Amino acid sequence: MYQRLNRHNIIVPLKESVINKARIEISRVFSALGLGDLIAIKEMVLDKFKLIRSKIKKGSKYRNIEKLVLVTTFFCLKLENVPVNPYELIEISGFPKKQFNDSILQLQRYIPEYSARNRQRYILQRILEVAEHFDLGMPFYYLSEKILYRLWDGIKNTTDNAVAGLISSISVLCSCKDEVRVSTICKRIGVQPSTIQAFFLYLSNKEVSGHQEAAILFFTIQVNGVALSGIPFLGQYHGRTIRSTHKIELNKISEIRSNI
């Protein structure tokens, strides 16, 4: 009986120590992000941390306090539509990018509302942050909003930040290319310019609904002779000429642009 009580007395403080360590780590991460005043979201992170950790098997690498706090912070900030740059989180923690992405993939099952969230709302919040940071004005934001809704079906099957980077890049190239470089926007959002470049090339070879309109807009930019972020013209990507796999008529381009 004494041994059983003694064992119980040892286990309880261990659980409390985990929570205290998590609370300290949450405060550290939020302070490093400049979000220390978001008290309610910090409490939300702690609650989700306790929920997720209680469902992970003992001995799993995903139970690591620092790593779990980081991933839970990422989930909660996105749920609350607070712009978050994953590269900043990785830099703060020293968490390798590959492990960070793997943890997100493995742990999001424990937060079903994350998959059901309004992704467009978060993406537009990221674009608004870009507009405000680079002083691009609301016309840039409204153009981005229209492009996002118009092309959504063709671009939704990738990460939120990749979509935000793609839409912001298109808007900048179409409306204010002399004011800010695409590479600078990519850095702000937390995506690589090569990701946006690859996205354009991927879309240019799609003919299904949504993809084709994205491809048409891509070639509209290409016809205007715009290079992405100082990278060689996309028509000569890696030394080979990129051509459309489908015919794009000039009146079609005008139609798409006028509808956007």
VEXLUMNU-703471 format. One line per 3 residues: number of its first residue (from 1); for each residue x, y, z of C-alpha. Coordinates in steps of 0.05 Angstrom, whole numbers, padded with zeros to 5 digits. Example, Ala and Ser with C-alpha at 12.3 -4.5 7.8 and 13.67 -1.06 7.14 Angstrom:
1 = 00246,-00090,00156  00273,-00021,00143
//
This chain:
1 = 00000,00000,00000  00057,00048,00019  00093,00033,-00046
4 = 00030,00046,-00087  00019,00114,-00053  00093,00132,-00061
7 = 00090,00115,-00135  00028,00159,-00142  00063,00216,-00108
10 = 00121,00210,-00157  00078,00208,-00219  00036,00270,-00204
13 = 00095,00319,-00197  00123,00291,-00262  00059,00309,-00299
16 = 00059,00378,-00268  00132,00389,-00287  00116,00373,-00360
19 = 00060,00424,-00360  00105,00476,-00327  00161,00463,-00377
22 = 00111,00469,-00434  00084,00535,-00406  00154,00564,-00402
25 = 00170,00540,-00472  00106,00570,-00499  00123,00638,-00468
28 = 00193,00634,-00498  00167,00618,-00568  00114,00672,-00567
31 = 00163,00724,-00541  00213,00706,-00596  00157,00714,-00648
34 = 00137,00782,-00619  00069,00754,-00599  00077,00754,-00524
37 = 00013,00793,-00513  -00031,00739,-00544  -00050,00710,-00476
40 = -00112,00673,-00500  -00075,00637,-00556  -00018,00618,-00509
43 = -00070,00584,-00464  -00100,00552,-00525  -00031,00524,-00543
46 = -00023,00495,-00473  -00092,00462,-00476  -00077,00432,-00544
49 = -00008,00410,-00521  -00039,00371,-00462  -00092,00341,-00508
52 = -00043,00318,-00561  00010,00292,-00513  -00042,00251,-00475
55 = -00057,00214,-00540  00015,00200,-00562  00046,00135,-00539
58 = 00101,00138,-00488  00170,00134,-00519  00147,00168,-00583
61 = 00193,00223,-00610  00131,00266,-00618  00124,00273,-00542
64 = 00186,00317,-00538  00163,00379,-00501  00200,00432,-00542
67 = 00181,00401,-00609  00109,00389,-00590  00102,00461,-00565
70 = 00129,00487,-00630  00082,00446,-00674  00022,00461,-00629
73 = 00039,00535,-00633  00039,00530,-00709  -00030,00497,-00708
76 = -00061,00547,-00661  -00035,00609,-00695  -00063,00584,-00761
79 = -00129,00566,-00729  -00133,00638,-00702  -00112,00667,-00770
82 = -00048,00697,-00741  00004,00700,-00797  00062,00653,-00781
85 = 00126,00641,-00819  00147,00568,-00809  00220,00588,-00821
88 = 00217,00634,-00761  00191,00577,-00718  00246,00531,-00743
91 = 00299,00584,-00730  00273,00596,-00660  00275,00523,-00642
94 = 00332,00495,-00683  00281,00442,-00705  00303,00412,-00773
97 = 00254,00431,-00828  00243,00358,-00848  00225,00338,-00776
100 = 00181,00399,-00768  00141,00382,-00831  00137,00309,-00810
103 = 00110,00328,-00742  00057,00372,-00772  00035,00316,-00818
106 = 00033,00264,-00762  00002,00307,-00707  -00053,00345,-00744
109 = -00098,00284,-00737  -00106,00302,-00663  -00134,00371,-00681
112 = -00191,00357,-00731  -00210,00430,-00733  -00143,00445,-00765
115 = -00161,00407,-00828  -00232,00437,-00828  -00208,00509,-00819
118 = -00222,00564,-00870  -00157,00562,-00908  -00176,00620,-00955
121 = -00185,00665,-00895  -00116,00650,-00868  -00083,00657,-00937
124 = -00116,00725,-00946  -00091,00745,-00877  -00020,00728,-00900
127 = -00030,00769,-00964  -00057,00827,-00923  00006,00823,-00881
130 = 00048,00828,-00945  00007,00887,-00969  00017,00924,-00903
133 = 00090,00907,-00894  00111,00929,-00964  00060,00986,-00967
136 = 00028,00959,-01030  -00041,00985,-01013  -00110,00954,-01014
139 = -00114,00950,-01090  -00059,00897,-01086  -00099,00860,-01033
142 = -00165,00863,-01071  -00132,00839,-01135  -00100,00781,-01096
145 = -00168,00764,-01066  -00200,00760,-01135  -00144,00718,-01163
148 = -00146,00670,-01103  -00221,00657,-01110  -00216,00650,-01185
151 = -00158,00600,-01184  -00173,00564,-01119  -00194,00497,-01148
154 = -00130,00493,-01187  -00082,00512,-01131  -00113,00489,-01066
157 = -00076,00423,-01061  -00012,00452,-01031  00008,00489,-00968
160 = -00024,00554,-00946  00041,00593,-00950  00056,00566,-01020
163 = -00012,00591,-01044  -00002,00658,-01009  00066,00664,-01042
166 = 00038,00645,-01111  -00021,00694,-01108  00022,00750,-01080
169 = 00073,00738,-01135  00021,00741,-01190  -00010,00805,-01161
172 = 00058,00839,-01155  00078,00820,-01225  00012,00845,-01253
175 = 00004,00909,-01214  00067,00933,-01177  00128,00894,-01201
178 = 00173,00955,-01194  00157,00965,-01120  00179,00899,-01091
181 = 00215,00836,-01114  00180,00769,-01113  00239,00739,-01076
184 = 00229,00790,-01021  00156,00771,-01015  00174,00697,-01013
187 = 00223,00709,-00956  00170,00747,-00918  00118,00692,-00926
190 = 00168,00635,-00915  00171,00600,-00982  00228,00592,-01031
193 = 00225,00629,-01098  00240,00562,-01131  00175,00536,-01102
196 = 00135,00591,-01136  00174,00579,-01200  00159,00504,-01198
199 = 00086,00520,-01183  00080,00563,-01246  00111,00508,-01288
202 = 00066,00456,-01258  00004,00498,-01273  00026,00513,-01343
205 = 00020,00439,-01361  -00049,00429,-01332  -00112,00432,-01373
208 = -00164,00415,-01321  -00213,00466,-01292  -00178,00517,-01249
211 = -00108,00497,-01273  -00120,00524,-01343  -00139,00593,-01318
214 = -00077,00594,-01275  -00036,00574,-01336  -00068,00629,-01378
217 = -00050,00680,-01325  00020,00651,-01323  00029,00661,-01397
220 = -00001,00731,-01393  00056,00748,-01345  00105,00712,-01390
223 = 00083,00750,-01451  00095,00815,-01413  00168,00793,-01406
226 = 00168,00790,-01330  00221,00748,-01296  00207,00718,-01227
229 = 00250,00748,-01172  00310,00760,-01218  00311,00687,-01238
232 = 00321,00676,-01313  00258,00682,-01354  00212,00623,-01343
235 = 00208,00609,-01417  00280,00586,-01413  00276,00548,-01348
238 = 00339,00506,-01337  00361,00520,-01409  00300,00490,-01442
241 = 00241,00526,-01473  00175,00518,-01436  00114,00516,-01482
244 = 00041,00507,-01467  00011,00438,-01477  -00053,00472,-01499
247 = -00070,00530,-01545  -00081,00597,-01511  -00115,00649,-01555
250 = -00104,00724,-01543  -00178,00736,-01534  -00179,00681,-01480
253 = -00124,00717,-01442  -00162,00783,-01446  -00225,00748,-01422
256 = -00191,00718,-01362  -00156,00783,-01343  -00220,00825,-01350
259 = -00259,00775,-01307  -00206,00778,-01253
//
